[in-house]
Amino acid sequence: MPRFRVFALSWLILFACSASARSQDHTIIALSHSNHTVYEVDPATGKILHEFVAPDQPHEAAITSDGATIFASIPAGAFVEILDGRTFKEKGRIETEHFKRSPPNTSASPHGMALNNDNSKLYIGTENADIPGVTVYDVKAGKVLKKIDVVLQGGHYLAIQPRTDKLYYPHRTDNRVVVIDTKTDRIVKIIPVAGGPVGVAFAPNGDVWFHEDGDGSVTVADSKTDEVIKVIQTGGKGAGRMAVSPDGRYAASTHSTSEDVAIIDGANKTILATVKIGRGPGFPLFSPDSTKLYVMESGMGDVVVVDLKTMTVASRYKIGTDPFGGGLKIGR
């Protein structure tokens, strides 16, 4: 075989092996409510690599892009845990008067969280505050900077778009989504979204996807205009969350009542499959290579792995008692 062909073949094999390694270079962060535990899970085997027991229920996670720090909101405790992403030891807590409401010492329920693109600021929603809003925390300085008053009711989960650094904060009670420019920390838009919007996810082309708890539908908005472009009736029922695969090929919307996840064609925005998960499917997460979907299942205490080639459940991992929230940690 000519030398250049041998070299080319060797390079292709090396590239394929490197790509495969990169696709597996992640772990699942699963937050289990009733036993108050944050877990790090190997997605290939289900092995628990680390765990941290919090004083109360952990609900949402925000993870720095280098995996070095994990933030876990503790709504009932009125604080946010800060964990070392490598050792799972507590590094500190975020505590502020913004996390309290009247009467004194009642929690304002710090819940949904998101980091901006350079990981310099953490945004924390407080849905039960006297004046609901978003608290802004300076990650490097380790201090709370401000609170952005939102006023609307029912803000449970929020997320920041990677391309634009805009924060999307759905309010399921008011059927609206607040859009905040994290560069200026100002509200720039309020999008009407019917059906009780809660979950948020982003596609590579700029589309913003919302899951609605009230009717199980999915709404898609254009982030350039922040206008609704599509409403998809999934057929699912109940509370859940939203995810979009890194390659933009798939979207996933979970439904606790119908116990399933709707997998949607990201381009055509049509239902590809409805996969039965079991009791209480919660947070969906796509693998970095877009070949698998991980679903937290609070009702049965496991993390479900869905193979996207076959659209079937490939495996289940027993994780804690009732995992619901979580995220992916890139790197080991």
C-alpha positions as CSV (number, residue, x, y, z in Angstrom):
1,M,0.0,0.0,0.0
2,P,1.4,3.4,-0.9
3,R,2.8,5.4,2.0
4,F,0.4,8.3,1.7
5,R,-2.6,5.9,1.8
6,V,-1.1,4.2,5.0
7,F,-0.7,7.7,6.5
8,A,-4.2,8.7,5.5
9,L,-5.7,5.5,6.9
10,S,-3.8,5.9,10.2
11,W,-5.0,9.5,10.5
12,L,-8.6,8.5,9.9
13,I,-8.4,5.7,12.6
14,L,-6.8,8.1,15.0
15,F,-9.5,10.8,14.3
16,A,-12.3,8.2,14.7
17,C,-10.8,7.0,18.0
18,S,-10.4,10.6,19.3
19,A,-13.9,11.5,18.3
20,S,-15.3,8.4,20.1
21,A,-13.3,9.3,23.2
22,R,-14.6,12.9,23.1
23,S,-18.2,11.6,22.8
24,Q,-17.8,9.6,26.0
25,D,-15.9,12.3,27.9
26,H,-18.9,13.4,30.0
27,T,-20.8,12.4,33.1
28,I,-24.4,12.8,34.3
29,I,-25.1,15.0,37.3
30,A,-28.4,13.7,38.8
31,L,-30.2,15.5,41.7
32,S,-32.3,13.1,43.8
33,H,-35.0,14.9,45.9
34,S,-36.1,12.8,48.8
35,N,-32.6,11.6,49.9
36,H,-31.2,15.1,49.3
37,T,-28.3,13.8,47.2
38,V,-26.3,15.1,44.2
39,Y,-24.8,12.2,42.2
40,E,-22.2,12.0,39.4
41,V,-22.9,9.0,37.2
42,D,-20.9,7.3,34.5
43,P,-23.3,7.3,31.5
44,A,-21.8,4.1,30.0
45,T,-22.2,1.9,33.1
46,G,-24.5,3.7,35.5
47,K,-21.7,3.6,38.2
48,I,-21.9,6.3,40.8
49,L,-18.6,8.2,40.8
50,H,-19.3,10.8,43.4
51,E,-22.1,11.9,45.6
52,F,-22.9,14.8,48.0
53,V,-25.7,14.8,50.6
54,A,-27.2,18.2,51.0
55,P,-29.2,19.5,54.0
56,D,-32.4,19.5,52.0
57,Q,-33.8,18.7,48.5
58,P,-31.5,19.7,45.6
59,H,-33.6,20.8,42.6
60,E,-31.6,22.3,39.7
61,A,-27.9,22.2,38.7
62,A,-25.6,24.6,36.9
63,I,-22.2,23.4,35.9
64,T,-19.2,25.5,34.7
65,S,-18.0,24.6,31.2
66,D,-14.8,23.1,32.6
67,G,-16.7,20.9,35.0
68,A,-14.8,22.4,38.0
69,T,-17.8,23.8,39.8
70,I,-21.3,22.6,40.3
71,F,-24.1,24.8,41.7
72,A,-27.1,23.0,43.2
73,S,-30.2,25.0,44.2
74,I,-31.8,24.1,47.6
75,P,-35.2,25.9,47.5
76,A,-36.5,24.8,50.9
77,G,-33.1,25.8,52.5
78,A,-33.0,29.2,50.8
79,F,-29.5,28.8,49.5
80,V,-27.4,27.4,46.6
81,E,-24.7,24.8,47.3
82,I,-21.3,25.3,45.6
83,L,-19.5,22.0,45.0
84,D,-16.1,21.1,43.7
85,G,-16.8,19.3,40.5
86,R,-13.9,16.9,40.9
87,T,-14.1,16.0,44.6
88,F,-17.8,16.8,45.3
89,K,-16.8,18.6,48.4
90,E,-18.7,21.7,49.5
91,K,-16.8,24.9,48.4
92,G,-19.4,27.3,49.9
93,R,-22.9,28.5,49.7
94,I,-24.8,31.4,48.1
95,E,-27.0,33.0,50.7
96,T,-28.7,36.3,50.4
97,E,-31.7,38.3,51.5
98,H,-33.1,37.9,48.0
99,F,-33.7,34.2,48.8
100,K,-36.0,35.1,51.7
101,R,-39.6,36.4,51.8
102,S,-41.9,37.7,54.5
103,P,-42.6,36.5,57.1
104,P,-38.9,36.4,58.1
105,N,-37.0,33.2,57.5
106,T,-39.4,31.9,54.8
107,S,-37.7,30.8,51.7
108,A,-38.3,32.6,48.4
109,S,-37.4,29.3,46.7
110,P,-34.2,29.8,44.7
111,H,-34.7,27.3,42.0
112,G,-33.9,27.6,38.3
113,M,-30.2,28.5,37.6
114,A,-28.0,29.2,34.6
115,L,-24.5,30.4,33.9
116,N,-23.7,33.0,31.2
117,N,-21.4,32.0,28.4
118,D,-18.1,33.0,30.0
119,N,-19.2,31.5,33.4
120,S,-18.7,34.9,35.1
121,K,-22.3,35.2,36.3
122,L,-24.8,32.8,37.7
123,Y,-28.5,33.7,37.4
124,I,-30.9,32.3,40.1
125,G,-34.7,32.5,39.8
126,T,-36.8,33.1,43.0
127,E,-40.3,32.3,42.1
128,N,-41.8,32.7,45.6
129,A,-40.2,36.0,46.5
130,D,-42.5,38.9,47.6
131,I,-41.5,40.4,44.2
132,P,-40.4,37.4,42.0
133,G,-37.2,37.9,40.1
134,V,-33.7,36.7,39.2
135,T,-30.7,37.1,41.5
136,V,-27.3,37.7,39.8
137,Y,-24.2,36.2,41.4
138,D,-20.6,37.1,40.5
139,V,-18.9,33.7,40.3
140,K,-15.3,35.0,40.5
141,A,-15.8,37.5,43.2
142,G,-18.2,35.2,45.1
143,K,-20.8,37.8,45.8
144,V,-24.4,38.6,44.9
145,L,-24.5,41.6,42.5
146,K,-28.2,42.4,42.2
147,K,-31.8,41.2,41.8
148,I,-33.7,41.7,38.6
149,D,-37.4,42.2,39.5
150,V,-39.7,40.2,37.1
151,V,-43.0,40.5,39.1
152,L,-44.7,37.7,37.0
153,Q,-45.8,34.5,38.8
154,G,-44.7,30.9,38.2
155,G,-41.1,31.3,37.1
156,H,-39.6,27.8,37.8
157,Y,-36.8,27.1,35.4
158,L,-34.5,29.3,33.3
159,A,-31.7,28.9,30.8
160,I,-29.2,31.1,28.9
161,Q,-28.8,30.7,25.1
162,P,-25.2,29.9,24.1
163,R,-25.2,32.1,21.0
164,T,-26.7,35.3,22.3
165,D,-26.2,35.2,26.1
166,K,-30.0,36.0,26.4
167,L,-31.7,34.5,29.4
168,Y,-35.2,32.9,28.9
169,Y,-37.4,32.6,32.0
170,P,-40.8,30.9,31.4
171,H,-43.7,31.7,33.8
172,R,-46.2,28.9,33.8
173,T,-48.8,30.8,35.8
174,D,-48.7,33.9,33.6
175,N,-48.2,32.0,30.3
176,R,-45.3,34.3,29.3
177,V,-41.5,34.0,28.9
178,V,-39.3,36.8,30.1
179,V,-36.2,37.5,28.0
180,I,-33.2,39.2,29.8
181,D,-30.0,40.4,28.1
182,T,-27.3,39.2,30.5
183,K,-24.8,41.7,29.1
184,T,-27.0,44.6,30.5
185,D,-29.2,42.6,32.9
186,R,-32.3,44.3,31.4
187,I,-35.5,42.7,30.4
188,V,-35.7,43.1,26.6
189,K,-38.8,41.1,25.7
190,I,-41.8,39.2,27.1
191,I,-43.1,36.4,24.8
192,P,-46.7,35.1,25.2
193,V,-46.5,31.3,25.3
194,A,-49.8,29.4,26.1
195,G,-50.1,26.2,27.9
196,G,-47.9,26.9,31.0
197,P,-44.3,27.1,29.8
198,V,-41.6,25.7,32.0
199,G,-38.8,23.9,30.2
200,V,-36.3,25.7,27.9
201,A,-33.7,24.4,25.4
202,F,-31.7,25.8,22.5
203,A,-31.0,24.6,19.0
204,P,-27.8,25.3,17.1
205,N,-29.7,27.3,14.5
206,G,-30.9,29.8,17.1
207,D,-34.4,28.3,17.8
208,V,-35.6,28.4,21.4
209,W,-37.8,25.5,22.5
210,F,-40.3,25.5,25.4
211,H,-42.1,22.7,27.1
212,E,-45.6,23.5,28.4
213,D,-46.7,21.8,31.7
214,G,-50.3,22.6,31.2
215,D,-51.1,20.9,28.0
216,G,-48.0,19.0,27.2
217,S,-47.3,21.0,24.0
218,V,-44.0,22.4,22.8
219,T,-43.5,25.9,21.5
220,V,-40.6,27.1,19.3
221,A,-39.5,30.7,19.0
222,D,-36.9,32.5,16.8
223,S,-34.3,34.0,19.0
224,K,-33.5,36.8,16.5
225,T,-37.0,38.2,16.9
226,D,-38.2,36.4,20.0
227,E,-41.4,35.6,18.3
228,V,-43.2,32.2,18.3
229,I,-42.9,30.4,15.0
230,K,-44.4,27.0,15.8
231,V,-46.6,25.2,18.4
232,I,-46.3,21.4,18.4
233,Q,-49.0,19.2,20.0
234,T,-47.0,16.3,21.3
235,G,-49.9,14.2,22.6
236,G,-48.1,13.9,26.0
237,K,-49.6,15.1,29.3
238,G,-48.1,16.4,32.5
239,A,-45.1,18.3,33.8
240,G,-41.7,17.9,32.3
241,R,-38.7,19.6,30.7
242,M,-37.1,20.3,27.3
243,A,-33.8,19.4,25.6
244,V,-32.4,19.8,22.1
245,S,-29.5,17.6,20.8
246,P,-26.1,19.3,20.2
247,D,-26.4,18.6,16.5
248,G,-30.0,20.1,16.4
249,R,-31.4,16.9,14.9
250,Y,-33.7,16.1,17.8
251,A,-35.7,17.8,20.5
252,A,-37.1,16.0,23.6
253,S,-40.1,16.9,25.8
254,T,-40.9,14.7,28.9
255,H,-44.4,14.2,30.3
256,S,-45.0,13.0,33.9
257,T,-48.7,12.1,33.5
258,S,-48.5,10.1,30.3
259,E,-45.1,8.8,31.5
260,D,-43.3,9.3,28.2
261,V,-40.9,11.5,26.2
262,A,-41.8,12.9,22.9
263,I,-38.8,12.9,20.5
264,I,-39.2,15.6,17.8
265,D,-37.5,16.2,14.5
266,G,-35.5,19.4,15.0
267,A,-35.7,20.5,11.4
268,N,-39.3,19.6,10.5
269,K,-40.7,20.0,14.0
270,T,-42.8,16.9,13.8
271,I,-43.0,14.0,16.2
272,L,-40.6,11.2,15.4
273,A,-41.4,8.9,18.3
274,T,-43.0,8.7,21.7
275,V,-41.0,6.6,24.1
276,K,-42.6,5.2,27.3
277,I,-40.3,5.9,30.2
278,G,-42.2,5.0,33.4
279,R,-43.4,7.0,36.4
280,G,-42.3,10.6,36.6
281,P,-39.9,11.3,33.8
282,G,-38.2,14.6,34.5
283,F,-35.1,16.3,33.0
284,P,-34.0,15.1,29.6
285,L,-30.3,15.4,28.5
286,F,-28.7,14.5,25.2
287,S,-25.3,13.0,25.0
288,P,-22.6,15.3,23.4
289,D,-22.6,13.1,20.3
290,S,-26.4,13.2,20.0
291,T,-26.8,9.5,19.9
292,K,-28.4,9.0,23.3
293,L,-31.0,10.7,25.5
294,Y,-30.7,10.4,29.3
295,V,-34.0,11.0,31.2
296,M,-34.2,11.5,35.0
297,E,-37.1,9.4,36.3
298,S,-38.2,10.5,39.7
299,G,-41.1,8.0,40.0
300,M,-38.9,4.9,39.7
301,G,-35.7,6.3,41.0
302,D,-33.5,5.8,38.0
303,V,-31.9,7.4,35.0
304,V,-33.2,6.0,31.7
305,V,-31.0,5.8,28.6
306,V,-32.8,6.0,25.2
307,D,-31.0,4.9,22.1
308,L,-31.9,7.4,19.4
309,K,-31.2,5.0,16.5
310,T,-33.9,2.6,17.6
311,M,-36.0,5.1,19.7
312,T,-36.1,2.5,22.5
313,V,-35.0,2.3,26.1
314,A,-31.5,0.8,26.1
315,S,-30.8,0.7,29.8
316,R,-31.8,2.0,33.3
317,Y,-29.6,3.0,36.1
318,K,-30.8,3.0,39.7
319,I,-29.8,6.5,41.1
320,G,-30.9,7.6,44.5
321,T,-34.6,7.7,45.3
322,D,-36.2,10.2,42.8
323,P,-33.8,11.9,40.4
324,F,-35.5,14.8,38.6
325,G,-33.1,17.7,37.8
326,G,-29.5,17.6,36.6
327,G,-27.1,18.3,33.8
328,L,-24.0,17.0,32.0
329,K,-20.5,17.6,33.2
330,I,-18.0,17.7,30.3
331,G,-14.6,16.2,31.2
332,R,-13.7,13.8,33.9
